[in-house]
Amino acid sequence: LLSELIHMPEKDILELLKKAEFQPSFIPITIKSDLSRDEVAIIESWKLAMPGVQIQEEIKRTNLFGDIAAHLVGYIGEIGVTELSDLSKHGAGYKLGDSTGKFGLEKEFEKVLRGIDGEKIMEVDALGRIKLETGKNRVLSHSLEKPAVPGKNIVLTIDQDLQLAADKAFESKIGSLVAIDPKNGEILAMISRPAFDPTAFSRGIQPALWNKLLSDENHPLRDKTIQDHYSPGSVFKVVTAIAALEEKVIDEKTKFHCSGSIRIGNRTVHCHKKHGHGDVNIISAITQSCDVFFYRTAQKFKSVNDIAKWATLLGLGKKTGINLASEVPGLIPTEEWKKKKLNQAWNAGETISVAIGQSFVLTTAIQLANLYATIANGGTIYKPYVVKRVENNNGQVLQEFNPEITNKVQISQKTLELVRQGLWGVVNNERGTAYSQRLPGIDFAGKTGSAQVVHIAEEKLFKKYACESMKFKERQNALFVGYAPTRDPVISVAVIAEHACHGASGAAPIVRQTIKSYLEKYNPTLYGAKAKAKVRPEPTTEDLEDSFAIEERVDLPTQGDE
């Protein structure tokens, strides 16, 4: 009868009963979860015909916004036998059938979010069935009852409106976005795509959906903001610029001529602009993302360790320390690292690739957002954090999390100003690689980049619109990191859009819209009306080909740029 009422094969019900045959008879066995209202009603109407069958309310964690912030919030699930054994060692009071945090904040703050079960002692018969007294459960002793204690609440630093706006701007792209407050390290928005709906995990995910998530080649279960690392491409050039200026290998008067290529050893390496940029200094090199300038600069360092020193000081190649599990450190290569890892000596030619964020360099989205926040605020590195405070159910604050400075990088004001001018030019100078994304009325600065995911042969790189003509999984990743306003920054945003080809068209529009939404929300008088002014249209095919579609045209272990 139950099989017919809930449309569940009888053999499946019998199998569940068989699996539980060794547990005490008074412990109920869950036959089906997530019953519909209709199913509840029909079972209740047949209750007298099915002694021993009960409807029981259970918790179900629901994400009101579907898959938005799924990786950050995480999900809960039923405790497994192995987990129960581990949790019991710590005296946590769990039992089979309970739920626990499995991922994200749900896991990291399990002890905070979890309450304490209440208890009632009721009389049962020899078969474990609860005895009734005038239609109600017969409680043996009210004095032994223990009321349930609700868990605590955590308040996040996430700005809900910004999270929704950033998610909308991300559209259907694959990748990640991190927005951070440069003044204190608060995470304002955090997106990893594709995602999943945490609600589906709350009372046991269906096998078909689980298998689908596991087999998806775009890895929806991975948090791409902290668990995946990427070659940063040209967004790394600010690190090379800071290293070169602080190590005195160049200054603001240094100029190199870019004709579109240079000869290094027995190889010719090319700039992303076919016909070159002419004479460029550090500001125009950042603005136009001139590879030749950074190749020449790289040749002036004593070794790659000079770049690595400043990259490490600026927080790359190590975990940021955000209170989320499974963060990866990325990689900043040194001569010693290569010798130890590959048992090979460092090749001086490899330094030019490192200088433009390629070769062995690996970073995460959260590292890049924090890097540009550090440049924006003058050299202070904050530990990113996403939980602002813990409250009880009455709103009383039990614990607060305050900004934590992890390092103050000693960068001269002159160096910072030169780099910032270059980043401002990227968006606001007509020769800048992201000029199409400027925000009228808002001083918005940033840097474009792109990175190969597979080796691209020279003949393909010369081919017009090479990236878009390739198979999707072979296309370059697009990157953009920006902050605003430039003089008193309140937000830094990093976007990595997998296989979106160009930083200017694949990632910058997402950052632009995210920053615009944030500034308009908190200062609509200053930014609201001005931001509606007409902006330059998207780059044309000719713009992309001439300005930023092609970078490397030789067989180097590197990736493309804008």
C-alpha positions as CSV (number, residue, x, y, z in Angstrom):
1,L,0.0,0.0,0.0
2,L,2.8,2.4,0.9
3,S,4.5,1.6,-2.4
4,E,1.4,2.6,-4.3
5,L,0.8,5.8,-2.3
6,I,4.3,7.3,-2.7
7,H,5.0,5.8,-6.1
8,M,8.0,4.0,-5.0
9,P,8.8,0.4,-6.0
10,E,8.1,-2.2,-3.3
11,K,11.5,-3.8,-3.8
12,D,13.2,-0.5,-3.0
13,I,11.3,-0.2,0.3
14,L,12.1,-3.8,1.2
15,E,15.8,-3.2,0.4
16,L,15.9,-0.2,2.8
17,L,14.3,-2.4,5.5
18,K,16.8,-5.1,4.9
19,K,19.8,-2.7,5.2
20,A,18.5,-1.6,8.6
21,E,17.7,-5.1,10.0
22,F,20.6,-5.0,12.5
23,Q,19.8,-1.7,14.1
24,P,17.5,-1.5,17.2
25,S,13.8,-1.9,16.3
26,F,12.8,1.3,18.0
27,I,14.9,3.5,15.6
28,P,12.8,4.7,12.7
29,I,13.9,4.0,9.1
30,T,13.6,6.7,6.5
31,I,11.8,5.4,3.5
32,K,11.4,8.6,1.5
33,S,12.4,12.2,2.1
34,D,11.1,15.5,0.6
35,L,7.4,14.4,0.5
36,S,5.0,16.6,-1.4
37,R,2.0,18.0,0.3
38,D,-0.2,15.6,-1.6
39,E,1.9,12.6,-0.5
40,V,1.7,13.8,3.2
41,A,-2.1,14.2,2.9
42,I,-2.7,10.7,1.4
43,I,-0.4,8.9,3.9
44,E,-2.1,10.6,6.8
45,S,-5.5,9.5,5.4
46,W,-4.3,5.9,5.2
47,K,-2.5,6.0,8.6
48,L,-4.8,3.5,10.4
49,A,-4.2,1.0,7.7
50,M,-0.4,1.2,8.0
51,P,0.6,0.9,11.6
52,G,4.2,1.8,12.2
53,V,4.3,4.3,9.3
54,Q,4.8,7.9,10.4
55,I,5.3,11.3,8.9
56,Q,8.1,13.2,10.5
57,E,9.3,16.7,9.9
58,E,13.0,17.2,9.4
59,I,15.3,20.1,8.6
60,K,16.0,21.1,5.0
61,R,18.5,23.8,4.4
62,T,17.2,25.9,1.5
63,N,19.2,28.3,-0.6
64,L,16.7,31.0,-1.5
65,F,18.8,32.1,-4.5
66,G,19.4,28.7,-6.1
67,D,23.0,28.2,-7.1
68,I,24.2,31.7,-6.3
69,A,27.0,31.7,-3.8
70,A,26.8,27.9,-3.7
71,H,30.5,27.2,-3.3
72,L,30.8,29.9,-0.6
73,V,27.8,28.8,1.4
74,G,28.3,25.1,0.8
75,Y,25.8,22.4,1.7
76,I,24.8,19.9,4.4
77,G,24.2,16.2,4.0
78,E,23.4,13.2,6.1
79,I,26.2,11.8,8.2
80,G,27.8,8.6,6.9
81,V,29.0,5.8,9.2
82,T,32.6,6.8,8.9
83,E,31.8,10.4,9.6
84,L,29.8,9.4,12.6
85,S,32.7,7.5,14.1
86,D,35.0,10.5,13.6
87,L,32.5,13.0,15.0
88,S,31.7,10.8,18.0
89,K,35.4,10.9,19.1
90,H,35.0,14.6,19.7
91,G,31.8,14.1,21.7
92,A,29.7,16.1,19.3
93,G,26.5,14.3,20.0
94,Y,25.7,13.2,16.4
95,K,23.7,10.1,15.5
96,L,22.8,8.3,12.3
97,G,20.3,10.3,10.3
98,D,21.7,13.7,11.5
99,S,23.0,16.2,9.0
100,T,26.3,18.0,9.0
101,G,28.1,20.6,6.9
102,K,30.0,19.0,4.0
103,F,31.4,21.9,2.1
104,G,32.0,25.7,2.2
105,L,30.9,27.7,5.2
106,E,28.5,25.0,6.2
107,K,31.5,22.8,7.0
108,E,33.8,25.4,8.3
109,F,31.2,26.8,10.8
110,E,29.4,23.5,11.5
111,K,30.0,23.8,15.3
112,V,28.6,27.3,15.2
113,L,25.6,26.7,13.0
114,R,24.6,23.4,14.6
115,G,22.2,23.4,17.5
116,I,21.5,20.8,20.1
117,D,18.7,18.2,19.7
118,G,15.8,18.2,22.1
119,E,14.7,14.9,23.8
120,K,11.5,13.3,24.9
121,I,11.1,9.9,26.6
122,M,8.0,8.1,25.4
123,E,6.6,4.7,26.0
124,V,6.7,2.1,23.2
125,D,5.5,-1.4,22.8
126,A,7.6,-4.6,22.2
127,L,7.8,-3.7,18.5
128,G,9.1,-0.2,19.1
129,R,5.8,1.4,18.3
130,I,5.0,4.5,20.3
131,K,2.0,4.0,22.6
132,L,-0.8,6.5,22.3
133,E,-2.9,8.0,25.0
134,T,-6.1,9.7,24.0
135,G,-4.7,10.1,20.5
136,K,-1.4,11.6,21.6
137,N,2.1,10.2,22.2
138,R,2.5,8.9,25.8
139,V,5.3,10.9,27.4
140,L,6.8,9.0,30.4
141,S,8.4,11.9,32.2
142,H,8.1,15.6,31.3
143,S,10.8,16.3,33.9
144,L,13.3,14.4,31.7
145,E,12.5,16.4,28.6
146,K,15.3,18.5,27.0
147,P,14.3,21.4,24.8
148,A,16.0,21.8,21.5
149,V,18.7,24.6,21.4
150,P,18.9,26.4,18.0
151,G,22.2,27.0,16.4
152,K,23.8,30.4,16.0
153,N,23.7,32.6,13.0
154,I,26.6,33.9,11.0
155,V,26.5,37.2,9.2
156,L,28.6,37.5,6.1
157,T,30.6,40.3,4.5
158,I,28.9,39.5,1.2
159,D,26.9,42.3,-0.3
160,Q,23.7,40.4,-1.5
161,D,22.9,43.0,-4.2
162,L,26.4,43.0,-5.5
163,Q,26.5,39.2,-5.5
164,L,23.3,39.1,-7.6
165,A,24.5,41.8,-9.9
166,A,27.9,40.1,-10.4
167,D,26.3,36.8,-11.1
168,K,24.0,38.4,-13.7
169,A,27.0,40.1,-15.4
170,F,28.9,36.7,-15.5
171,E,26.1,35.4,-17.7
172,S,26.8,31.8,-18.8
173,K,30.6,32.0,-18.7
174,I,32.8,29.5,-16.9
175,G,35.2,30.8,-14.2
176,S,35.3,32.9,-11.1
177,L,34.9,36.4,-9.7
178,V,36.1,37.8,-6.4
179,A,35.3,41.3,-5.2
180,I,37.1,42.6,-2.1
181,D,37.2,45.8,0.0
182,P,40.8,47.2,-0.2
183,K,40.3,49.0,3.1
184,N,39.8,45.9,5.2
185,G,39.9,42.7,3.3
186,E,36.1,42.0,3.4
187,I,34.9,39.8,0.6
188,L,32.0,41.6,-1.1
189,A,31.1,39.0,-3.7
190,M,32.4,35.5,-4.6
191,I,31.3,33.6,-7.7
192,S,32.3,30.2,-9.1
193,R,30.7,29.0,-12.3
194,P,29.3,26.5,-13.1
195,A,27.6,25.9,-9.8
196,F,25.0,23.7,-8.1
197,D,22.0,24.2,-6.0
198,P,22.9,23.4,-2.3
199,T,19.2,22.7,-1.5
200,A,19.5,19.5,-3.6
201,F,22.0,18.2,-1.0
202,S,20.1,19.0,2.1
203,R,18.2,15.7,2.5
204,G,20.2,13.5,0.3
205,I,21.1,14.2,-3.3
206,Q,19.6,12.0,-6.0
207,P,22.2,9.6,-7.6
208,A,21.4,10.8,-11.1
209,L,22.1,14.4,-10.2
210,W,25.3,13.5,-8.3
211,N,26.7,11.6,-11.2
212,K,25.9,14.4,-13.5
213,L,27.8,16.9,-11.3
214,L,30.7,14.5,-11.0
215,S,31.0,13.9,-14.8
216,D,30.6,17.5,-15.9
217,E,33.9,18.5,-17.5
218,N,33.6,22.1,-16.2
219,H,33.7,20.8,-12.6
220,P,30.7,22.5,-10.9
221,L,31.7,21.1,-7.5
222,R,35.0,22.9,-7.4
223,D,35.3,26.4,-6.0
224,K,37.2,28.1,-8.8
225,T,37.8,31.2,-6.7
226,I,40.2,29.4,-4.3
227,Q,40.6,25.8,-5.5
228,D,41.8,26.3,-9.1
229,H,44.9,28.2,-10.1
230,Y,45.6,29.8,-13.5
231,S,48.4,31.5,-15.4
232,P,47.6,35.2,-14.8
233,G,49.0,36.5,-18.1
234,S,49.4,40.2,-18.4
235,V,47.6,41.1,-15.1
236,F,50.9,39.9,-13.6
237,K,52.9,42.7,-15.3
238,V,52.2,45.0,-12.4
239,V,54.3,42.7,-10.2
240,T,57.2,42.9,-12.8
241,A,56.8,46.6,-12.9
242,I,57.0,47.0,-9.1
243,A,60.0,44.7,-8.9
244,A,61.8,46.5,-11.7
245,L,61.2,50.0,-10.2
246,E,62.1,49.0,-6.7
247,E,65.2,47.0,-7.7
248,K,66.3,50.0,-9.7
249,V,66.7,48.2,-13.0
250,I,64.4,50.8,-14.7
251,D,62.9,54.1,-13.7
252,E,60.2,56.4,-15.0
253,K,62.6,57.7,-17.7
254,T,63.4,54.3,-19.1
255,K,62.2,53.8,-22.7
256,F,62.3,50.8,-25.0
257,H,61.3,50.7,-28.6
258,C,58.7,48.2,-29.6
259,S,58.7,47.3,-33.3
260,G,56.4,44.3,-32.7
261,S,59.2,41.7,-31.9
262,I,62.7,41.3,-30.5
263,R,65.4,38.7,-30.9
264,I,66.3,36.8,-27.8
265,G,69.1,34.3,-28.4
266,N,68.2,32.3,-31.5
267,R,64.5,33.0,-31.2
268,T,62.2,35.9,-32.2
269,V,59.6,36.8,-29.7
270,H,56.6,39.0,-30.6
271,C,54.5,41.6,-29.0
272,H,50.7,41.2,-29.0
273,K,50.5,44.2,-31.4
274,K,51.8,43.1,-34.8
275,H,53.3,46.4,-35.8
276,G,54.6,47.4,-32.4
277,H,53.9,50.2,-29.9
278,G,56.9,52.5,-30.8
279,D,58.8,54.1,-27.9
280,V,57.2,53.1,-24.5
281,N,57.9,53.8,-20.9
282,I,56.6,52.0,-17.8
283,I,53.3,53.9,-17.8
284,S,52.5,53.4,-21.5
285,A,53.8,49.8,-21.3
286,I,51.2,48.9,-18.7
287,T,48.5,50.9,-20.5
288,Q,49.1,49.2,-23.8
289,S,50.3,45.9,-22.3
290,C,53.5,46.1,-24.4
291,D,55.2,42.7,-24.1
292,V,58.5,43.9,-25.7
293,F,58.9,46.5,-22.8
294,F,58.6,43.7,-20.2
295,Y,60.8,41.4,-22.2
296,R,63.5,44.0,-22.2
297,T,62.9,44.7,-18.5
298,A,63.2,41.0,-17.7
299,Q,66.6,40.9,-19.3
300,K,67.9,43.5,-16.8
301,F,67.1,41.5,-13.6
302,K,69.9,39.5,-12.1
303,S,67.7,36.5,-12.0
304,V,64.0,35.4,-11.9
305,N,64.4,35.5,-8.1
306,D,64.1,39.3,-8.3
307,I,60.6,39.0,-9.7
308,A,59.7,36.1,-7.3
309,K,60.8,38.2,-4.3
310,W,58.2,40.9,-5.0
311,A,55.5,38.5,-6.2
312,T,55.8,36.7,-2.8
313,L,55.9,40.0,-0.9
314,L,52.7,40.9,-2.6
315,G,50.9,37.7,-1.6
316,L,51.2,35.5,-4.6
317,G,52.3,31.9,-4.5
318,K,50.8,31.3,-1.1
319,K,47.4,30.9,0.5
320,T,45.6,34.1,1.5
321,G,44.4,32.5,4.7
322,I,40.6,33.0,4.0
323,N,38.5,30.9,6.4
324,L,37.5,28.4,3.7
325,A,38.9,24.9,3.2
326,S,40.8,23.6,0.2
327,E,42.5,26.9,-0.8
328,V,45.5,26.3,-3.1
329,P,48.6,28.4,-2.9
330,G,49.4,28.9,-6.6
331,L,53.1,29.0,-7.7
332,I,55.8,31.6,-8.1
333,P,58.9,30.0,-9.6
334,T,62.5,30.5,-8.5
335,E,65.8,29.1,-9.7
336,E,65.8,26.9,-6.5
337,W,62.3,25.7,-7.1
338,K,63.0,24.5,-10.6
339,K,66.2,22.7,-9.6
340,K,64.4,21.0,-6.7
341,K,61.2,20.2,-8.6
342,L,62.5,19.4,-12.1
343,N,66.2,18.9,-11.4
344,Q,67.0,21.5,-14.1
345,A,68.9,24.7,-14.1
346,W,66.9,27.9,-14.7
347,N,67.1,29.2,-18.3
348,A,67.5,32.9,-18.6
349,G,65.1,32.9,-21.5
350,E,62.3,31.7,-19.2
351,T,62.5,34.9,-17.1
352,I,60.9,36.8,-20.0
353,S,57.9,34.5,-19.8
354,V,57.6,34.9,-16.1
355,A,57.7,38.7,-16.5
356,I,54.5,38.6,-18.4
357,G,52.8,36.2,-16.1
358,Q,53.3,33.0,-17.9
359,S,55.7,30.0,-17.8
360,F,55.3,28.3,-14.4
361,V,53.4,31.2,-12.8
362,L,50.1,30.2,-11.2
363,T,47.6,32.3,-9.3
364,T,44.1,32.2,-8.0
365,A,41.2,34.6,-8.4
366,I,41.3,35.6,-4.8
367,Q,45.0,36.2,-4.9
368,L,44.6,38.5,-7.9
369,A,41.8,40.5,-6.3
370,N,43.9,40.9,-3.2
371,L,47.0,41.9,-5.2
372,Y,45.2,44.8,-6.9
373,A,43.6,45.8,-3.6
374,T,47.1,46.0,-2.1
375,I,48.2,48.3,-5.0
376,A,45.1,50.3,-4.7
377,N,45.4,50.9,-0.9
378,G,49.2,51.6,-0.9
379,G,50.8,48.3,0.1
380,T,48.7,46.9,2.9
381,I,47.8,43.2,2.5
382,Y,44.7,42.2,4.4
383,K,43.7,38.6,5.1
384,P,40.5,38.2,3.2
385,Y,37.5,37.2,5.3
386,V,33.9,36.4,4.6
387,V,32.3,36.1,8.1
388,K,31.6,39.4,9.8
389,R,30.1,38.2,13.1
390,V,28.3,35.4,14.9
391,E,24.9,36.1,16.5
392,N,22.4,34.2,18.6
393,N,18.8,33.9,17.5
394,N,17.9,37.2,19.3
395,G,20.4,39.1,17.3
396,Q,22.9,39.5,20.1
397,V,26.5,39.6,18.8
398,L,28.5,36.7,20.3
399,Q,31.7,37.1,18.2
400,E,33.1,39.7,15.7
401,F,35.7,39.2,13.1
402,N,37.9,42.2,12.5
403,P,40.3,43.1,9.7
404,E,43.7,41.5,9.9
405,I,46.8,42.9,8.3
406,T,49.2,40.1,7.1
407,N,51.9,42.3,5.6
408,K,52.7,45.9,4.8
409,V,54.8,45.9,1.6
410,Q,57.4,48.7,1.5
411,I,56.8,50.1,-1.9
412,S,57.8,53.7,-2.6
413,Q,55.0,56.2,-3.4
414,K,56.7,57.0,-6.7
415,T,56.5,53.3,-7.8
416,L,52.9,53.0,-6.8
417,E,52.0,56.2,-8.6
418,L,53.7,55.1,-11.8
419,V,51.9,51.7,-11.7
420,R,48.6,53.3,-10.9
421,Q,48.9,55.7,-13.8
422,G,49.5,52.8,-16.1
423,L,46.4,50.9,-14.8
424,W,44.3,54.1,-15.1
425,G,45.4,54.4,-18.7
426,V,44.3,50.8,-19.5
427,V,40.7,51.8,-19.1
428,N,40.8,55.6,-19.7
429,N,43.5,56.2,-22.3
430,E,42.3,55.7,-25.9
431,R,45.3,53.5,-26.5
432,G,44.5,51.4,-23.4
433,T,43.6,47.7,-24.0
434,A,40.3,48.1,-22.1
435,Y,39.3,51.6,-23.3
436,S,35.9,50.3,-24.4
437,Q,35.1,49.5,-20.8
438,R,35.6,52.9,-19.2
439,L,33.0,54.2,-16.8
440,P,32.1,57.9,-17.5
441,G,32.2,59.8,-14.2
442,I,34.1,57.0,-12.4
443,D,37.9,56.7,-12.1
444,F,38.2,53.0,-12.8
445,A,41.6,51.3,-13.3
446,G,42.6,47.8,-14.1
447,K,44.5,45.4,-16.3
448,T,43.6,43.0,-19.1
449,G,45.2,39.6,-19.6
450,S,44.7,36.3,-21.3
451,A,46.4,32.9,-21.0
452,Q,46.8,29.9,-23.3
453,V,45.5,26.6,-22.0
454,V,47.1,24.6,-24.7
455,H,50.2,25.2,-26.9
456,I,49.2,27.3,-30.0
457,A,51.3,26.8,-33.1
458,E,52.8,29.9,-34.7
459,E,50.7,29.7,-37.9
460,K,47.5,29.7,-35.8
461,L,48.6,32.8,-33.9
462,F,49.0,34.7,-37.2
463,K,45.5,33.6,-38.3
464,K,42.9,36.3,-37.9
465,Y,40.6,35.8,-34.9
466,A,42.6,32.7,-34.0
467,C,41.1,32.2,-30.6
468,E,37.4,32.3,-31.6
469,S,38.1,29.8,-34.4
470,M,39.5,27.2,-32.1
471,K,37.7,24.5,-30.2
472,F,36.1,25.9,-27.1
473,K,38.4,24.0,-24.6
474,E,41.5,25.2,-26.5
475,R,40.6,28.9,-26.3
476,Q,42.6,31.2,-24.1
477,N,41.3,32.2,-20.6
478,A,40.4,35.8,-20.3
479,L,41.4,37.9,-17.2
480,F,40.7,41.3,-15.9
481,V,41.4,42.8,-12.5
482,G,40.3,46.3,-11.6
483,Y,39.5,48.7,-8.7
484,A,37.6,51.9,-8.2
485,P,37.6,54.8,-7.5
486,T,41.4,55.2,-8.2
487,R,42.0,57.8,-5.5
488,D,40.0,56.3,-2.7
489,P,39.3,52.7,-3.7
490,V,36.4,50.9,-2.1
491,I,36.3,47.8,-4.3
492,S,38.7,45.5,-6.2
493,V,37.4,42.9,-8.5
494,A,39.1,40.0,-10.3
495,V,37.5,37.9,-13.0
496,I,38.9,34.8,-14.7
497,A,36.6,33.7,-17.6
498,E,37.7,30.3,-18.9
499,H,38.1,30.1,-22.7
500,A,36.6,33.6,-23.2
501,C,39.7,34.5,-25.4
502,H,40.3,38.2,-24.6
503,G,40.6,40.1,-21.3
504,A,39.1,43.2,-22.8
505,S,35.9,41.6,-24.1
506,G,35.7,38.3,-22.1
507,A,36.4,39.5,-18.6
508,A,36.5,43.3,-18.4
509,P,32.8,43.9,-19.0
510,I,32.0,41.7,-16.0
511,V,34.3,43.7,-13.7
512,R,33.0,46.9,-15.2
513,Q,29.4,46.1,-14.4
514,T,30.2,44.8,-10.9
515,I,32.0,47.9,-10.0
516,K,29.3,50.1,-11.5
517,S,26.6,48.3,-9.6
518,Y,28.5,48.7,-6.3
519,L,29.3,52.4,-6.7
520,E,25.8,53.3,-7.8
521,K,24.3,51.5,-4.8
522,Y,26.4,53.3,-2.2
523,N,26.7,56.7,-3.8
524,P,23.9,57.1,-6.4
525,T,24.1,60.9,-6.2
526,L,27.7,60.8,-7.4
527,Y,27.7,57.9,-9.8
528,G,24.1,57.1,-10.7
529,A,23.4,59.7,-13.3
530,K,26.9,60.0,-14.7
531,A,27.3,56.3,-15.2
532,K,24.4,56.3,-17.7
533,A,26.4,58.4,-20.2
534,K,27.2,56.8,-23.5
535,V,30.3,54.6,-23.7
536,R,32.3,53.4,-26.6
537,P,30.8,50.2,-28.2
538,E,32.4,46.8,-27.9
539,P,35.7,46.4,-29.9
540,T,35.4,45.7,-33.6
541,T,37.0,42.7,-35.3
542,E,39.7,45.1,-36.6
543,D,40.3,46.5,-33.1
544,L,40.8,43.0,-31.6
545,E,43.1,41.9,-34.4
546,D,45.3,45.0,-34.3
547,S,45.3,45.7,-30.6
548,F,45.0,42.6,-28.5
549,A,44.0,39.4,-30.2
550,I,47.5,38.1,-30.8
551,E,50.5,38.0,-28.5
552,E,53.0,35.1,-28.8
553,R,54.0,34.0,-32.3
554,V,56.8,31.6,-31.4
555,D,57.2,28.2,-29.7
556,L,57.4,29.4,-26.1
557,P,55.8,27.7,-23.1
558,T,53.7,30.8,-22.7
559,Q,50.1,32.1,-23.1
560,G,48.5,34.8,-25.2
561,D,47.6,38.2,-24.0
562,E,44.8,40.7,-24.8
